[in-house]
Amino acid sequence: MTTDPVIEWIPSTDTYRLKFNEATAKNNRFKVAVIYDENVITREINIQNLAKNVPSLSIVSNSGIKFYHDIGHPTLTCLVNGQEKLNYTYAWAKEDNTSNFVQLQTTTEENDAYNQAIADFSVLQQAIENGTKFQNKESEELARLTSLINSFNFITRVEGNKLYDVQIRDITNFANFKCSVYNENNVYLGTTSITLINSLQTEDLYSLVINNGTVGFKYNENGIAPNNKSLDMPQIIKSLSFTIYDNLGNAIDNDIVTRSADCKIRWAFPLKDTLLIDSENNGVPSIESTGEYSYFDNIPTLMYNIATRYDIKKQNNEIKLNVKFKGYTLTAVTNFTFTKDGDPGTNGT
């Protein structure tokens, strides 16, 4: 089932009264267009819905967001509360740097061909491992299937919550990719977006991404942490690591990074007004913890925990990472969200 993203122009006067059911997503962007003296003037505003049951929507790229010289083919994944919801319905669209808007329909034929090639390759490989077929006799078929599978790296495919192999060469300067999400009851949950950049300037040869750095923590109505073992399904907190991508969108092996002579890693962990708790597994901080942060140097992964009880006053909840590699200083910051059922401003009490 394909559902169009919710985009509608409504004729109106200089005042428009917004109804509650028109802002059911966490972030709702509205644009007004005014025609004056044969010129079109537009402005946008973002309306936030702070209700507790509004899901957090995001799009992540498997190889960063900045690319160079038309090279790259990242895959985009739309997440709901940081997770993949395969039973939901997704509608993708692309908006280029001149605001041209194109809906991206599900590529059923290409998806079927790719999935069949993957299945055929897996069956053949299993038969060779089982000894029912011989690799020397099947080498030509293995090569054919491998070539067929690799050919899809140059085809953008739309399948559910994924936009496979976005072709950077088709982007001029930048493009916004949007995904509208509908739950299993076909209720619209909102639209999220990500911007991919295709640059001809190579001032940044590398980009840094914190793995497991986008997480939502929702405390219950009693303020109990979501990872509390007394809960039926306590949330698992994964340690943080990082990946450096080159300007081709390729991940650089972490062994190469950490063994580089000039590589320096520094994690900055907040100390004040935070719901984050340092893990003793990180060892002793490299710098005495007397200021706003404690610093951990030259460890590839960082472990952390969260406060057992919610405190709305504690809003300093981001961990920073600084990596020096081949003469470049790269920085990244986590994107943690802390909420509680019944927060002021929600529809709970």
C-alpha positions in Angstrom: 0.0 0.0 0.0 1.4 3.4 -1.0 0.1 6.5 0.8 1.0 10.0 -0.4 2.8 12.3 2.0 0.4 14.8 3.6 0.9 17.9 1.6 -2.0 20.2 0.9 -2.4 23.9 -0.2 -5.4 25.5 1.5 -6.8 28.8 0.2 -7.2 31.2 3.1 -6.9 34.8 4.3 -4.1 36.3 6.4 -5.3 34.2 9.3 -5.6 30.4 9.5 -7.0 28.6 12.6 -5.1 25.4 13.1 -7.1 22.4 14.3 -5.7 19.8 16.7 -6.0 16.9 14.2 -3.8 18.9 11.7 -0.8 18.7 14.0 -0.8 15.1 15.2 3.0 14.7 14.6 5.7 15.7 17.0 6.9 18.3 14.5 4.4 19.9 12.0 5.8 22.2 9.4 3.4 24.7 7.8 4.2 27.0 4.9 2.3 30.1 3.8 2.6 31.5 0.3 1.6 35.1 -0.5 1.3 36.5 -4.1 2.2 40.2 -4.0 2.9 42.3 -7.1 3.2 39.1 -9.2 5.9 37.8 -6.8 5.5 34.7 -4.6 6.7 35.1 -1.0 6.8 32.1 1.3 7.5 31.6 5.0 7.5 28.4 7.2 6.8 27.7 10.8 7.2 24.5 12.8 4.5 23.6 15.3 5.5 21.1 18.0 3.1 18.6 19.5 4.3 17.7 23.0 1.7 15.0 23.7 3.2 11.9 25.4 2.0 9.5 22.7 3.5 11.4 19.8 6.3 9.2 18.3 9.7 10.4 17.5 10.5 10.0 13.8 13.9 10.1 12.2 15.8 9.1 9.1 19.3 7.8 9.3 21.9 7.3 6.6 24.3 4.3 6.6 27.2 6.4 5.3 26.8 10.0 6.4 25.1 12.9 4.8 27.9 14.8 3.0 29.4 13.5 -0.2 31.7 14.8 -2.9 32.0 14.9 -6.7 28.8 12.9 -7.3 30.2 9.8 -5.6 28.2 7.7 -3.2 25.0 5.7 -2.8 23.7 5.8 0.8 20.7 3.9 2.1 18.2 5.8 4.2 16.1 4.2 6.9 13.1 5.7 8.5 12.8 5.0 12.3 10.0 5.3 14.7 11.2 6.0 18.3 14.6 4.8 17.1 13.3 1.4 15.8 12.2 -0.1 12.5 8.5 -0.7 12.4 8.1 -3.0 9.5 4.3 -3.3 9.8 3.9 0.5 9.3 3.3 2.2 6.0 5.9 4.7 4.6 5.7 7.2 1.8 8.9 8.8 0.5 9.5 12.0 -1.4 12.4 14.1 -2.6 12.7 17.9 -2.7 15.7 19.2 -4.6 17.6 22.5 -4.1 15.1 24.4 -6.2 12.1 23.1 -4.2 10.9 20.7 -6.9 8.9 18.0 -5.1 8.7 14.4 -6.3 7.0 11.5 -4.7 9.1 8.3 -4.8 6.9 5.3 -5.5 7.6 1.8 -4.3 9.9 0.1 -6.9 8.1 -3.3 -6.8 9.7 -4.8 -9.9 13.3 -3.9 -8.8 12.7 -5.0 -5.3 11.4 -8.4 -6.4 14.4 -8.8 -8.8 16.9 -7.9 -6.1 15.3 -10.1 -3.4 15.1 -13.0 -5.8 18.8 -12.6 -6.7 19.7 -12.6 -3.0 17.6 -15.7 -2.4 19.1 -17.6 -5.4 22.6 -16.7 -4.3 21.9 -17.9 -0.8 20.4 -21.2 -1.9 23.3 -21.9 -4.3 25.9 -21.0 -1.7 24.2 -23.3 0.9 24.2 -26.1 -1.7 27.9 -25.7 -2.2 28.5 -25.7 1.5 26.4 -28.9 1.9 28.3 -30.6 -0.9 25.3 -31.1 -3.2 26.8 -28.7 -5.7 30.4 -28.0 -6.6 31.9 -24.5 -6.7 34.1 -25.1 -9.8 31.0 -26.1 -11.7 28.8 -23.2 -10.3 31.5 -20.5 -10.5 29.8 -18.9 -13.6 26.4 -18.8 -12.0 27.9 -17.4 -8.7 29.6 -14.7 -10.8 26.4 -13.9 -12.6 24.4 -13.6 -9.4 27.1 -11.5 -7.7 27.2 -9.1 -10.7 23.4 -8.9 -10.7 23.3 -8.1 -7.0 26.1 -5.5 -7.3 24.2 -3.8 -10.2 21.5 -2.7 -7.8 24.1 -0.4 -6.1 23.4 2.0 -9.0 19.6 1.8 -8.8 17.6 3.7 -6.2 14.9 1.5 -4.7 12.0 2.3 -2.4 10.8 -0.5 -0.2 8.9 0.1 3.1 10.9 2.2 5.5 14.1 2.1 3.4 15.3 4.1 0.5 18.1 2.0 -0.9 21.1 3.4 -2.7 20.3 7.0 -3.2 22.4 8.1 -6.2 24.4 11.1 -5.1 25.2 11.9 -8.8 21.5 12.8 -9.2 21.7 15.5 -6.5 22.7 19.1 -7.3 24.2 20.8 -4.2 21.7 19.2 -1.8 18.3 17.4 -1.6 15.8 16.8 1.2 14.4 13.3 1.5 11.1 13.1 3.4 9.2 10.1 4.8 5.6 10.2 6.0 4.7 7.4 8.4 1.3 5.7 9.1 0.8 3.1 11.7 -0.9 -0.3 11.3 -4.3 1.4 11.5 -3.3 3.8 8.7 -3.2 6.7 11.2 -0.8 9.5 10.1 2.1 9.8 12.6 4.1 12.6 11.0 6.7 13.3 8.4 10.5 13.5 9.0 13.3 14.5 6.7 17.1 14.3 6.1 19.3 16.5 3.9 22.0 14.9 1.7 24.8 17.2 0.4 26.7 16.7 -2.9 29.7 19.1 -2.7 32.3 19.9 -5.3 34.5 21.3 -2.6 36.7 18.8 -0.7 37.4 20.9 2.4 36.1 18.1 4.6 37.6 14.8 3.6 36.1 12.9 6.5 32.9 12.8 8.6 32.3 11.4 12.1 29.2 9.5 13.3 28.5 8.2 16.8 27.1 4.8 16.6 24.0 4.2 18.9 24.0 7.9 19.5 20.4 8.6 18.7 18.2 7.1 21.4 14.9 7.9 23.1 14.5 7.2 26.9 10.9 7.3 28.1 10.3 7.2 31.9 7.0 5.9 33.1 4.3 7.9 34.9 6.1 7.2 38.2 9.4 8.5 36.9 11.0 5.0 36.8 13.7 4.6 34.2 13.0 2.5 31.1 15.9 0.2 31.8 14.8 -0.7 35.3 14.9 -4.5 35.7 11.5 -4.5 37.4 9.8 -3.6 34.1 8.5 -6.4 31.8 10.7 -5.3 28.9 13.5 -3.1 30.2 15.3 -1.0 27.6 18.8 -2.1 26.8 21.4 0.7 26.8 24.1 0.1 24.1 27.6 1.5 24.5 28.7 4.3 22.2 31.3 3.8 19.4 32.1 5.8 16.3 32.7 5.4 12.6 34.7 7.8 10.3 33.6 8.0 6.7 35.7 9.2 3.8 34.5 11.7 1.2 33.3 8.7 -0.9 30.9 7.6 1.8 33.0 4.6 2.7 33.5 3.6 6.3 37.2 3.5 7.4 38.1 0.5 9.4 38.4 1.4 13.1 41.7 -0.5 13.4 43.1 1.8 10.8 41.8 4.8 12.7 42.9 3.8 16.2 46.4 2.7 15.0 47.1 5.9 13.2 50.0 7.7 14.7 48.2 11.0 15.1 44.8 9.6 16.2 43.4 11.2 19.3 40.0 10.3 20.7 38.2 12.4 23.4 34.7 11.8 24.8 33.2 14.6 26.8 30.7 13.4 29.5 28.4 15.9 31.1 28.6 16.3 34.9 26.0 18.8 35.9 22.2 18.9 35.4 22.2 15.6 33.5 20.3 12.3 33.6 23.4 10.5 32.2 25.6 8.4 34.5 29.2 7.5 33.8 30.1 3.8 33.8 33.1 2.6 35.8 34.1 0.5 32.8 35.3 3.7 31.1 38.1 3.9 33.6 39.5 7.0 35.3 38.8 10.3 33.4 41.9 11.7 31.6 41.3 15.2 33.1 40.2 15.9 36.6 36.4 16.2 36.6 36.1 19.8 38.1 34.2 21.6 35.3 31.1 20.9 33.2 32.5 17.7 31.7 34.7 14.7 32.5 36.9 13.6 29.6 37.9 10.1 28.5 40.8 9.9 26.1 41.7 7.3 23.5 39.0 4.7 24.2 37.1 3.6 21.1 33.8 2.8 23.0 32.1 4.6 25.8 29.6 3.0 28.2 27.0 5.0 30.2 23.8 4.5 32.2 20.8 6.8 33.0 19.4 8.0 36.2 17.0 5.7 37.9 14.5 8.5 38.5 13.3 11.2 36.1 14.1 14.9 36.8 12.7 17.4 34.4 15.3 20.0 35.5 18.2 17.9 34.2 18.4 18.9 30.5 22.2 18.6 29.9 22.0 15.2 28.3 24.4 15.0 25.4 27.8 13.3 25.1 30.4 14.9 22.8 33.1 13.2 20.8 36.2 14.7 19.3 38.5 12.7 17.1 41.8 13.9 15.5 42.7 11.9 12.4 45.2 12.6 9.6 45.4 16.3 10.5 41.6 16.8 10.7 39.6 17.5 13.9 36.2 15.8 13.7 33.3 16.4 16.1 30.0 14.7 16.7 27.3 14.9 19.4 24.7 12.3 20.6 21.0 12.9 20.1 19.3 11.6 23.3 15.7 12.3 24.1 14.4 12.0 27.7 10.6 12.1 28.3 8.2 11.0 31.0 4.5 10.1 30.9 2.6 13.1 32.2 5.3 15.7 31.6 3.9 19.3 31.9 2.8 20.3 28.4 1.6 16.8 27.5 -1.9 15.5 27.6 -1.0 13.5 30.7 -1.1 14.6 34.3 
